[in-house]
């Protein structure tokens, strides 16, 4: 099977190395044309995932547990199972990486956003604002 390439393709193996150097577990595949990565940001925090395809489109996901998991042990068909219910918030962010040298900056912004959103869910539970409403935006919103 021959992979389809275009002149604007990003080196997914180079991105993979960059992610690994930034302490992400990452692998790249010619077959899928993607680099997939996972990172455990800190003790007590839930994992982040990032997938980037060779055209630079990326998808970042961060989960945040909203409550302690509840579980039970079961025996089904002779198989011992652990059934666990979890209440989580899922943050999904998507975009396009035009230049592979911008990856470290993107990772820093995504880490900051995931942290802010995780803290925001705590503030929502406490009914307080997680941001300063008087502070201007860092960048303009892209609205039509």
MARTIRO-637024 format. One record per atom (N, C-alpha, C, O, CB): atom name; x, y, z. Coordinates in steps of 0.05 Angstrom, whole numbers. Glycine has a CB too. Layout:
<roros>
RORO | atom | east | north | up
RORO | CA | X | Y | Z
...
</roros>
This chain:
<roros>
RORO | atom | east | north | up
RORO | N | 17 | -23 | 0
RORO | CA | 0 | 0 | 0
RORO | C | 18 | 25 | 0
RORO | O | 37 | 27 | 16
RORO | CB | -19 | 0 | 24
RORO | N | 12 | 43 | -17
RORO | CA | 28 | 67 | -19
RORO | C | 13 | 91 | -6
RORO | O | -10 | 95 | -12
RORO | CB | 34 | 74 | -49
RORO | N | 27 | 105 | 10
RORO | CA | 15 | 128 | 24
RORO | C | 13 | 152 | 5
RORO | O | 30 | 156 | -13
RORO | CB | 30 | 136 | 49
RORO | N | -8 | 167 | 8
RORO | CA | -12 | 191 | -8
RORO | C | 2 | 214 | 5
RORO | O | -1 | 217 | 30
RORO | CB | -42 | 197 | -12
RORO | N | 17 | 229 | -9
RORO | CA | 32 | 251 | 2
RORO | C | 27 | 276 | -15
RORO | O | 20 | 275 | -38
RORO | CB | 62 | 245 | 3
RORO | N | 30 | 299 | -2
RORO | CA | 29 | 324 | -16
RORO | C | 53 | 340 | -7
RORO | O | 66 | 334 | 12
RORO | CB | 2 | 339 | -11
RORO | N | 59 | 361 | -22
RORO | CA | 82 | 378 | -16
RORO | C | 81 | 391 | 11
RORO | O | 102 | 397 | 23
RORO | CB | 85 | 399 | -38
RORO | N | 57 | 395 | 22
RORO | CA | 54 | 408 | 48
RORO | C | 54 | 389 | 72
RORO | O | 48 | 398 | 94
RORO | CB | 30 | 424 | 48
RORO | N | 60 | 364 | 67
RORO | CA | 59 | 344 | 90
RORO | C | 80 | 351 | 111
RORO | O | 102 | 360 | 105
RORO | CB | 64 | 316 | 79
RORO | N | 72 | 347 | 136
RORO | CA | 89 | 351 | 159
RORO | C | 103 | 324 | 165
RORO | O | 90 | 303 | 162
RORO | CB | 73 | 361 | 184
RORO | N | 127 | 325 | 174
RORO | CA | 142 | 301 | 182
RORO | C | 131 | 291 | 209
RORO | O | 139 | 302 | 230
RORO | CB | 173 | 307 | 184
RORO | N | 114 | 271 | 208
RORO | CA | 101 | 261 | 233
RORO | C | 122 | 248 | 251
RORO | O | 119 | 248 | 275
RORO | CB | 79 | 242 | 226
RORO | N | 143 | 237 | 239
RORO | CA | 164 | 224 | 256
RORO | C | 180 | 245 | 270
RORO | O | 189 | 240 | 293
RORO | CB | 182 | 206 | 238
RORO | N | 184 | 268 | 258
RORO | CA | 198 | 290 | 271
RORO | C | 181 | 301 | 294
RORO | O | 191 | 308 | 315
RORO | CB | 204 | 313 | 251
RORO | N | 154 | 303 | 289
RORO | CA | 136 | 312 | 310
RORO | C | 136 | 292 | 333
RORO | O | 136 | 300 | 357
RORO | CB | 107 | 315 | 299
RORO | N | 137 | 266 | 327
RORO | CA | 138 | 246 | 347
RORO | C | 163 | 249 | 365
RORO | O | 161 | 248 | 389
RORO | CB | 138 | 218 | 334
RORO | N | 186 | 254 | 353
RORO | CA | 210 | 258 | 369
RORO | C | 208 | 283 | 386
RORO | O | 216 | 283 | 410
RORO | CB | 235 | 261 | 350
RORO | N | 196 | 304 | 375
RORO | CA | 192 | 329 | 391
RORO | C | 174 | 323 | 415
RORO | O | 179 | 333 | 438
RORO | CB | 180 | 351 | 374
RORO | N | 153 | 308 | 411
RORO | CA | 134 | 302 | 433
RORO | C | 148 | 285 | 454
RORO | O | 144 | 289 | 478
RORO | CB | 109 | 287 | 422
RORO | N | 164 | 265 | 445
RORO | CA | 178 | 248 | 464
RORO | C | 198 | 265 | 481
RORO | O | 201 | 260 | 505
RORO | CB | 193 | 226 | 450
RORO | N | 211 | 284 | 468
RORO | CA | 230 | 301 | 482
RORO | C | 216 | 319 | 502
RORO | O | 228 | 329 | 522
RORO | CB | 246 | 318 | 462
RORO | N | 190 | 324 | 498
RORO | CA | 174 | 341 | 516
RORO | C | 159 | 323 | 536
RORO | O | 140 | 332 | 549
RORO | CB | 153 | 357 | 499
RORO | N | 168 | 298 | 540
RORO | CA | 157 | 280 | 560
RORO | C | 129 | 269 | 554
RORO | O | 114 | 264 | 572
RORO | CB | 157 | 293 | 587
RORO | N | 123 | 267 | 528
RORO | CA | 98 | 254 | 520
RORO | C | 105 | 226 | 511
RORO | O | 126 | 222 | 500
RORO | CB | 84 | 271 | 497
RORO | N | 87 | 207 | 516
RORO | CA | 89 | 180 | 504
RORO | C | 77 | 183 | 476
RORO | O | 54 | 190 | 473
RORO | CB | 74 | 157 | 521
RORO | N | 93 | 179 | 455
RORO | CA | 84 | 184 | 428
RORO | C | 93 | 163 | 409
RORO | O | 114 | 151 | 412
RORO | CB | 93 | 212 | 419
RORO | N | 77 | 158 | 388
RORO | CA | 85 | 141 | 366
RORO | C | 73 | 152 | 340
RORO | O | 52 | 164 | 340
RORO | CB | 77 | 111 | 371
RORO | N | 87 | 147 | 318
RORO | CA | 78 | 156 | 292
RORO | C | 74 | 132 | 274
RORO | O | 88 | 112 | 277
RORO | CB | 98 | 176 | 279
RORO | N | 56 | 134 | 255
RORO | CA | 50 | 112 | 237
RORO | C | 47 | 123 | 208
RORO | O | 32 | 141 | 203
RORO | CB | 25 | 97 | 245
RORO | N | 63 | 111 | 190
RORO | CA | 60 | 117 | 162
RORO | C | 33 | 108 | 152
RORO | O | 21 | 121 | 134
RORO | CB | 82 | 104 | 145
RORO | N | 23 | 86 | 163
RORO | CA | -2 | 74 | 153
RORO | C | -25 | 93 | 158
RORO | O | -42 | 97 | 141
RORO | CB | -7 | 47 | 166
RORO | N | -26 | 105 | 183
RORO | CA | -48 | 123 | 189
RORO | C | -42 | 152 | 182
RORO | O | -60 | 168 | 179
RORO | CB | -55 | 121 | 219
RORO | N | -16 | 158 | 179
RORO | CA | -8 | 185 | 173
RORO | C | -12 | 203 | 196
RORO | O | -16 | 227 | 193
RORO | CB | -24 | 196 | 150
RORO | N | -9 | 192 | 221
RORO | CA | -14 | 208 | 245
RORO | C | 8 | 202 | 266
RORO | O | 21 | 181 | 265
RORO | CB | -41 | 202 | 256
RORO | N | 11 | 221 | 284
RORO | CA | 26 | 217 | 308
RORO | C | 6 | 219 | 331
RORO | O | -10 | 238 | 332
RORO | CB | 50 | 238 | 311
RORO | N | 6 | 199 | 348
RORO | CA | -12 | 198 | 371
RORO | C | 5 | 200 | 397
RORO | O | 26 | 187 | 399
RORO | CB | -30 | 173 | 372
RORO | N | -4 | 216 | 416
RORO | CA | 12 | 221 | 440
RORO | C | -6 | 222 | 464
RORO | O | -30 | 229 | 463
RORO | CB | 28 | 246 | 437
RORO | N | 6 | 215 | 487
RORO | CA | -9 | 215 | 512
RORO | C | 10 | 225 | 533
RORO | O | 34 | 220 | 533
RORO | CB | -19 | 186 | 520
RORO | N | -1 | 241 | 552
RORO | CA | 16 | 251 | 574
RORO | C | 0 | 252 | 600
RORO | O | -23 | 260 | 600
RORO | CB | 27 | 279 | 567
RORO | N | 13 | 244 | 621
RORO | CA | 2 | 246 | 648
RORO | C | 14 | 272 | 659
RORO | O | 37 | 272 | 667
RORO | CB | 8 | 220 | 666
RORO | N | -1 | 294 | 660
RORO | CA | 10 | 320 | 666
RORO | C | 23 | 322 | 694
RORO | O | 44 | 333 | 697
RORO | CB | -10 | 340 | 663
RORO | N | 10 | 311 | 715
RORO | CA | 20 | 313 | 742
RORO | C | 5 | 293 | 759
RORO | O | -17 | 284 | 752
RORO | CB | 17 | 342 | 754
RORO | N | 16 | 287 | 781
RORO | CA | 3 | 268 | 800
RORO | C | -25 | 279 | 807
RORO | O | -27 | 303 | 813
RORO | CB | 20 | 264 | 825
RORO | N | -45 | 263 | 806
RORO | CA | -72 | 271 | 813
RORO | C | -87 | 283 | 790
RORO | O | -111 | 289 | 792
RORO | CB | -70 | 291 | 835
RORO | N | -74 | 287 | 767
RORO | CA | -87 | 298 | 743
RORO | C | -93 | 275 | 724
RORO | O | -79 | 255 | 723
RORO | CB | -70 | 320 | 730
RORO | N | -113 | 279 | 708
RORO | CA | -120 | 258 | 688
RORO | C | -104 | 263 | 662
RORO | O | -94 | 285 | 658
RORO | CB | -150 | 259 | 682
RORO | N | -102 | 242 | 646
RORO | CA | -84 | 244 | 622
RORO | C | -95 | 262 | 600
RORO | O | -118 | 267 | 598
RORO | CB | -80 | 216 | 611
RORO | N | -76 | 271 | 584
RORO | CA | -81 | 286 | 560
RORO | C | -74 | 269 | 536
RORO | O | -56 | 253 | 537
RORO | CB | -66 | 313 | 560
RORO | N | -89 | 273 | 514
RORO | CA | -81 | 259 | 489
RORO | C | -80 | 280 | 467
RORO | O | -94 | 300 | 467
RORO | CB | -102 | 237 | 482
RORO | N | -63 | 275 | 447
RORO | CA | -60 | 293 | 425
RORO | C | -55 | 275 | 400
RORO | O | -37 | 258 | 400
RORO | CB | -36 | 313 | 429
RORO | N | -69 | 281 | 379
RORO | CA | -65 | 267 | 353
RORO | C | -61 | 289 | 332
RORO | O | -76 | 308 | 330
RORO | CB | -89 | 249 | 346
RORO | N | -40 | 286 | 316
RORO | CA | -34 | 304 | 294
RORO | C | -31 | 288 | 269
RORO | O | -16 | 269 | 268
RORO | CB | -8 | 321 | 301
RORO | N | -45 | 296 | 248
RORO | CA | -41 | 282 | 222
RORO | C | -20 | 296 | 205
RORO | O | -11 | 318 | 212
RORO | CB | -68 | 280 | 207
RORO | N | -13 | 284 | 183
RORO | CA | 9 | 295 | 167
RORO | C | 3 | 321 | 153
RORO | O | 21 | 335 | 143
RORO | CB | 17 | 275 | 146
RORO | N | -23 | 329 | 153
RORO | CA | -29 | 356 | 142
RORO | C | -29 | 377 | 163
RORO | O | -34 | 401 | 158
RORO | CB | -57 | 355 | 128
RORO | N | -24 | 369 | 189
RORO | CA | -22 | 388 | 210
RORO | C | -47 | 392 | 227
RORO | O | -46 | 406 | 247
RORO | CB | -14 | 414 | 199
RORO | N | -68 | 378 | 219
RORO | CA | -93 | 380 | 236
RORO | C | -88 | 365 | 262
RORO | O | -77 | 343 | 262
RORO | CB | -118 | 368 | 221
RORO | N | -96 | 377 | 284
RORO | CA | -92 | 364 | 310
RORO | C | -117 | 365 | 327
RORO | O | -135 | 381 | 323
RORO | CB | -69 | 377 | 325
RORO | N | -118 | 346 | 346
RORO | CA | -140 | 344 | 364
RORO | C | -129 | 337 | 392
RORO | O | -115 | 317 | 395
RORO | CB | -161 | 322 | 355
RORO | N | -134 | 354 | 411
RORO | CA | -124 | 351 | 439
RORO | C | -148 | 345 | 456
RORO | O | -169 | 357 | 453
RORO | CB | -109 | 377 | 448
RORO | N | -145 | 326 | 475
RORO | CA | -167 | 320 | 494
RORO | C | -155 | 318 | 522
RORO | O | -134 | 306 | 526
RORO | CB | -181 | 293 | 486
RORO | N | -169 | 330 | 541
RORO | CA | -161 | 328 | 569
RORO | C | -186 | 320 | 585
RORO | O | -207 | 332 | 582
RORO | CB | -149 | 355 | 579
RORO | N | -183 | 301 | 602
RORO | CA | -205 | 293 | 619
RORO | C | -199 | 303 | 647
RORO | O | -176 | 307 | 655
RORO | CB | -208 | 262 | 619
RORO | N | -220 | 307 | 662
RORO | CA | -218 | 317 | 690
RORO | C | -240 | 303 | 706
RORO | O | -264 | 306 | 700
RORO | CB | -221 | 349 | 691
RORO | N | -232 | 288 | 726
RORO | CA | -252 | 274 | 743
RORO | C | -267 | 295 | 759
RORO | O | -255 | 312 | 772
RORO | CB | -238 | 253 | 761
RORO | N | -293 | 293 | 759
RORO | CA | -310 | 312 | 775
RORO | C | -318 | 300 | 801
RORO | O | -326 | 314 | 820
RORO | CB | -334 | 319 | 759
RORO | N | -315 | 273 | 804
RORO | CA | -322 | 259 | 829
RORO | C | -305 | 234 | 830
RORO | O | -295 | 224 | 810
RORO | CB | -352 | 253 | 830
RORO | N | -302 | 224 | 854
RORO | CA | -287 | 199 | 858
RORO | C | -302 | 176 | 845
RORO | O | -327 | 175 | 846
RORO | CB | -282 | 193 | 888
RORO | N | -288 | 158 | 832
RORO | CA | -301 | 135 | 818
RORO | C | -314 | 117 | 839
RORO | O | -305 | 113 | 861
RORO | CB | -282 | 120 | 801
RORO | N | -336 | 105 | 830
RORO | CA | -350 | 85 | 847
RORO | C | -348 | 58 | 832
RORO | O | -354 | 57 | 808
RORO | CB | -380 | 93 | 853
RORO | N | -341 | 37 | 846
RORO | CA | -337 | 12 | 832
RORO | C | -346 | -12 | 848
RORO | O | -352 | -10 | 872
RORO | CB | -309 | 8 | 824
RORO | N | -347 | -35 | 834
RORO | CA | -355 | -60 | 847
RORO | C | -342 | -83 | 832
RORO | O | -333 | -80 | 809
RORO | CB | -386 | -63 | 847
RORO | N | -339 | -105 | 846
RORO | CA | -328 | -130 | 834
RORO | C | -351 | -147 | 825
RORO | O | -371 | -150 | 839
RORO | CB | -309 | -145 | 854
RORO | N | -348 | -160 | 802
RORO | CA | -369 | -178 | 792
RORO | C | -356 | -202 | 779
RORO | O | -332 | -202 | 771
RORO | CB | -387 | -164 | 771
RORO | N | -371 | -224 | 778
RORO | CA | -362 | -248 | 764
RORO | C | -382 | -252 | 741
RORO | O | -406 | -258 | 746
RORO | CB | -360 | -273 | 783
RORO | N | -373 | -250 | 716
RORO | CA | -391 | -253 | 693
RORO | C | -379 | -274 | 674
RORO | O | -357 | -272 | 664
RORO | CB | -394 | -226 | 677
RORO | N | -395 | -295 | 670
RORO | CA | -386 | -317 | 652
RORO | C | -359 | -329 | 661
RORO | O | -344 | -339 | 645
RORO | CB | -383 | -306 | 624
RORO | N | -355 | -329 | 687
RORO | CA | -330 | -340 | 698
RORO | C | -307 | -320 | 698
RORO | O | -285 | -327 | 706
RORO | CB | -322 | -364 | 682
RORO | N | -311 | -296 | 688
RORO | CA | -290 | -275 | 687
RORO | C | -293 | -256 | 710
RORO | O | -315 | -243 | 713
RORO | CB | -291 | -260 | 660
RORO | N | -273 | -253 | 726
RORO | CA | -275 | -232 | 747
RORO | C | -271 | -204 | 735
RORO | O | -252 | -199 | 720
RORO | CB | -253 | -237 | 770
RORO | N | -290 | -186 | 741
RORO | CA | -290 | -160 | 729
RORO | C | -290 | -138 | 751
RORO | O | -301 | -143 | 773
RORO | CB | -314 | -156 | 710
RORO | N | -279 | -116 | 744
RORO | CA | -282 | -92 | 761
RORO | C | -298 | -72 | 745
RORO | O | -289 | -62 | 724
RORO | CB | -253 | -80 | 770
RORO | N | -322 | -65 | 754
RORO | CA | -340 | -46 | 741
RORO | C | -337 | -20 | 755
RORO | O | -340 | -18 | 780
RORO | CB | -369 | -56 | 740
RORO | N | -331 | 1 | 740
RORO | CA | -326 | 27 | 753
RORO | C | -342 | 49 | 739
RORO | O | -341 | 51 | 714
RORO | CB | -296 | 34 | 753
RORO | N | -356 | 65 | 754
RORO | CA | -371 | 88 | 743
RORO | C | -354 | 113 | 750
RORO | O | -346 | 117 | 772
RORO | CB | -400 | 90 | 755
RORO | N | -350 | 130 | 729
RORO | CA | -335 | 154 | 733
RORO | C | -351 | 178 | 721
RORO | O | -364 | 175 | 701
RORO | CB | -307 | 152 | 719
RORO | N | -348 | 200 | 735
RORO | CA | -360 | 225 | 725
RORO | C | -337 | 243 | 718
RORO | O | -321 | 251 | 734
RORO | CB | -379 | 238 | 747
RORO | N | -336 | 249 | 692
RORO | CA | -313 | 264 | 681
RORO | C | -322 | 287 | 664
RORO | O | -344 | 287 | 652
RORO | CB | -294 | 246 | 666
RORO | N | -305 | 307 | 662
RORO | CA | -309 | 328 | 643
RORO | C | -288 | 324 | 621
RORO | O | -265 | 318 | 627
RORO | CB | -305 | 357 | 656
RORO | N | -296 | 326 | 596
RORO | CA | -278 | 323 | 573
RORO | C | -275 | 349 | 559
RORO | O | -294 | 361 | 549
RORO | CB | -288 | 300 | 554
RORO | N | -250 | 358 | 557
RORO | CA | -244 | 383 | 542
RORO | C | -231 | 374 | 515
RORO | O | -211 | 359 | 515
RORO | CB | -224 | 402 | 558
RORO | N | -242 | 382 | 493
RORO | CA | -231 | 376 | 467
RORO | C | -225 | 402 | 452
RORO | O | -242 | 420 | 450
RORO | CB | -251 | 358 | 450
RORO | N | -200 | 404 | 442
RORO | CA | -192 | 428 | 428
RORO | C | -180 | 418 | 401
RORO | O | -165 | 399 | 400
RORO | CB | -171 | 444 | 444
RORO | N | -187 | 432 | 379
RORO | CA | -177 | 424 | 353
RORO | C | -165 | 448 | 339
RORO | O | -173 | 471 | 344
RORO | CB | -199 | 412 | 336
RORO | N | -147 | 443 | 321
RORO | CA | -135 | 464 | 305
RORO | C | -116 | 453 | 283
RORO | O | -118 | 430 | 276
RORO | CB | -119 | 483 | 323
RORO | N | -99 | 471 | 273
RORO | CA | -81 | 463 | 252
RORO | C | -53 | 474 | 258
RORO | O | -50 | 498 | 265
RORO | CB | -91 | 474 | 224
RORO | N | -33 | 457 | 256
RORO | CA | -5 | 464 | 261
RORO | C | 7 | 470 | 234
RORO | O | 13 | 451 | 218
RORO | CB | 10 | 442 | 277
RORO | N | 12 | 495 | 228
RORO | CA | 23 | 502 | 202
RORO | C | 53 | 497 | 200
RORO | O | 63 | 490 | 179
RORO | CB | 17 | 531 | 195
RORO | N | 66 | 500 | 223
RORO | CA | 95 | 497 | 223
RORO | C | 104 | 479 | 246
RORO | O | 97 | 485 | 269
RORO | CB | 109 | 525 | 225
RORO | N | 117 | 457 | 240
RORO | CA | 125 | 439 | 262
RORO | C | 142 | 451 | 283
RORO | O | 143 | 442 | 306
RORO | CB | 140 | 415 | 250
RORO | N | 156 | 473 | 277
RORO | CA | 173 | 487 | 297
RORO | C | 155 | 501 | 318
RORO | O | 165 | 509 | 339
RORO | CB | 192 | 506 | 284
RORO | N | 129 | 504 | 313
RORO | CA | 111 | 516 | 331
RORO | C | 100 | 497 | 352
RORO | O | 85 | 504 | 370
RORO | CB | 88 | 529 | 316
RORO | N | 108 | 471 | 350
RORO | CA | 96 | 451 | 368
RORO | C | 101 | 457 | 397
RORO | O | 82 | 454 | 413
RORO | CB | 108 | 424 | 361
RORO | N | 124 | 465 | 406
RORO | CA | 129 | 469 | 434
RORO | C | 112 | 492 | 445
RORO | O | 102 | 490 | 467
RORO | CB | 159 | 476 | 439
RORO | N | 107 | 513 | 429
RORO | CA | 90 | 535 | 437
RORO | C | 61 | 525 | 439
RORO | O | 47 | 533 | 458
RORO | CB | 91 | 558 | 417
RORO | N | 52 | 508 | 420
RORO | CA | 25 | 498 | 421
RORO | C | 22 | 480 | 446
RORO | O | 1 | 482 | 460
RORO | CB | 19 | 481 | 396
RORO | N | 41 | 463 | 452
RORO | CA | 40 | 446 | 476
RORO | C | 37 | 463 | 501
RORO | O | 21 | 456 | 519
RORO | CB | 64 | 428 | 478
RORO | N | 52 | 484 | 503
RORO | CA | 51 | 502 | 527
RORO | C | 23 | 515 | 529
RORO | O | 12 | 516 | 551
RORO | CB | 72 | 524 | 525
RORO | N | 12 | 524 | 507
RORO | CA | -15 | 536 | 507
RORO | C | -37 | 516 | 515
RORO | O | -55 | 522 | 530
RORO | CB | -22 | 549 | 480
RORO | N | -34 | 491 | 504
RORO | CA | -54 | 471 | 510
RORO | C | -52 | 463 | 540
RORO | O | -73 | 458 | 552
RORO | CB | -49 | 446 | 492
RORO | N | -28 | 461 | 550
RORO | CA | -25 | 455 | 579
RORO | C | -38 | 476 | 596
RORO | O | -52 | 470 | 616
RORO | CB | 5 | 452 | 586
RORO | N | -34 | 501 | 589
RORO | CA | -46 | 524 | 604
RORO | C | -76 | 523 | 602
RORO | O | -90 | 527 | 622
RORO | CB | -35 | 551 | 593
RORO | N | -86 | 518 | 578
RORO | CA | -115 | 517 | 574
RORO | C | -127 | 494 | 590
RORO | O | -148 | 497 | 602
RORO | CB | -122 | 514 | 544
RORO | N | -115 | 470 | 589
RORO | CA | -125 | 447 | 604
RORO | C | -125 | 453 | 634
RORO | O | -144 | 446 | 648
RORO | CB | -108 | 422 | 598
RORO | N | -105 | 466 | 644
RORO | CA | -104 | 473 | 672
RORO | C | -126 | 493 | 679
RORO | O | -139 | 490 | 699
RORO | CB | -76 | 485 | 679
RORO | N | -129 | 514 | 662
RORO | CA | -150 | 534 | 667
RORO | C | -177 | 521 | 667
RORO | O | -194 | 527 | 684
RORO | CB | -148 | 556 | 646
RORO | N | -182 | 504 | 648
RORO | CA | -209 | 491 | 646
RORO | C | -214 | 472 | 669
RORO | O | -236 | 470 | 679
RORO | CB | -211 | 476 | 619
RORO | N | -193 | 458 | 677
RORO | CA | -196 | 440 | 700
RORO | C | -203 | 456 | 725
RORO | O | -220 | 449 | 741
RORO | CB | -170 | 424 | 704
RORO | N | -189 | 479 | 729
RORO | CA | -194 | 496 | 751
RORO | C | -222 | 509 | 749
RORO | O | -235 | 514 | 769
RORO | CB | -172 | 518 | 754
RORO | N | -230 | 515 | 724
RORO | CA | -256 | 527 | 719
RORO | C | -279 | 509 | 728
RORO | O | -299 | 518 | 739
RORO | CB | -260 | 535 | 690
RORO | N | -275 | 482 | 724
RORO | CA | -296 | 464 | 732
RORO | C | -299 | 464 | 763
RORO | O | -321 | 460 | 773
RORO | CB | -291 | 435 | 722
RORO | N | -277 | 468 | 777
RORO | CA | -277 | 470 | 806
RORO | C | -292 | 495 | 814
RORO | O | -308 | 495 | 832
RORO | CB | -249 | 470 | 818
RORO | N | -286 | 518 | 800
RORO | CA | -299 | 543 | 806
RORO | C | -329 | 542 | 800
RORO | O | -345 | 553 | 814
RORO | CB | -286 | 566 | 789
RORO | N | -337 | 527 | 778
RORO | CA | -365 | 525 | 772
RORO | C | -380 | 511 | 795
RORO | O | -402 | 518 | 802
RORO | CB | -369 | 510 | 745
RORO | N | -367 | 490 | 806
RORO | CA | -379 | 476 | 828
RORO | C | -382 | 495 | 852
RORO | O | -400 | 492 | 868
RORO | CB | -363 | 451 | 836
RORO | N | -363 | 513 | 855
RORO | CA | -363 | 532 | 878
RORO | C | -378 | 558 | 871
RORO | O | -380 | 576 | 887
RORO | CB | -335 | 538 | 887
RORO | N | -387 | 561 | 845
RORO | CA | -401 | 584 | 835
RORO | C | -384 | 609 | 837
RORO | O | -394 | 631 | 845
RORO | CB | -427 | 588 | 850
RORO | N | -358 | 607 | 830
RORO | CA | -340 | 630 | 829
RORO | C | -328 | 631 | 801
RORO | O | -327 | 611 | 787
RORO | CB | -318 | 629 | 851
RORO | N | -319 | 654 | 792
RORO | CA | -307 | 657 | 766
RORO | C | -277 | 650 | 766
RORO | O | -263 | 659 | 784
RORO | CB | -311 | 686 | 755
RORO | N | -268 | 633 | 747
RORO | CA | -240 | 626 | 746
RORO | C | -222 | 645 | 731
RORO | O | -198 | 640 | 729
RORO | CB | -237 | 599 | 734
RORO | N | -233 | 667 | 721
RORO | CA | -217 | 686 | 705
RORO | C | -223 | 714 | 715
RORO | O | -241 | 719 | 730
RORO | CB | -224 | 683 | 675
RORO | N | -206 | 732 | 707
RORO | CA | -209 | 760 | 713
RORO | C | -225 | 773 | 690
RORO | O | -215 | 776 | 668
RORO | CB | -181 | 774 | 718
RORO | N | -249 | 781 | 695
RORO | CA | -266 | 792 | 674
RORO | C | -257 | 819 | 665
RORO | O | -266 | 829 | 644
RORO | CB | -295 | 793 | 684
RORO | N | -240 | 832 | 680
RORO | CA | -230 | 859 | 672
RORO | C | -205 | 856 | 654
RORO | O | -197 | 876 | 642
RORO | CB | -223 | 875 | 697
RORO | N | -193 | 832 | 653
RORO | CA | -169 | 828 | 637
RORO | C | -176 | 825 | 607
RORO | O | -193 | 808 | 601
RORO | CB | -153 | 804 | 648
RORO | N | -162 | 839 | 589
RORO | CA | -169 | 836 | 561
RORO | C | -159 | 809 | 550
RORO | O | -141 | 797 | 561
RORO | CB | -156 | 859 | 545
RORO | N | -171 | 801 | 527
RORO | CA | -163 | 776 | 514
RORO | C | -134 | 779 | 504
RORO | O | -125 | 800 | 496
RORO | CB | -182 | 770 | 491
RORO | N | -119 | 756 | 504
RORO | CA | -92 | 756 | 493
RORO | C | -92 | 758 | 463
RORO | O | -74 | 770 | 451
RORO | CB | -78 | 730 | 502
RORO | N | -112 | 746 | 450
RORO | CA | -114 | 747 | 421
RORO | C | -143 | 751 | 414
RORO | O | -161 | 743 | 429
RORO | CB | -103 | 721 | 408
RORO | N | -149 | 763 | 391
RORO | CA | -176 | 767 | 383
RORO | C | -190 | 741 | 376
RORO | O | -176 | 722 | 366
RORO | CB | -178 | 787 | 359
RORO | N | -215 | 739 | 381
RORO | CA | -231 | 715 | 373
RORO | C | -235 | 716 | 343
RORO | O | -241 | 738 | 332
RORO | CB | -258 | 714 | 389
RORO | N | -234 | 693 | 330
RORO | CA | -239 | 692 | 301
RORO | C | -269 | 688 | 297
RORO | O | -278 | 665 | 295
RORO | CB | -223 | 669 | 288
RORO | N | -284 | 709 | 295
RORO | CA | -312 | 707 | 291
RORO | C | -319 | 720 | 264
RORO | O | -307 | 740 | 257
RORO | CB | -328 | 720 | 314
RORO | N | -338 | 708 | 250
RORO | CA | -346 | 719 | 224
RORO | C | -360 | 746 | 226
RORO | O | -367 | 757 | 206
RORO | CB | -363 | 700 | 209
</roros>
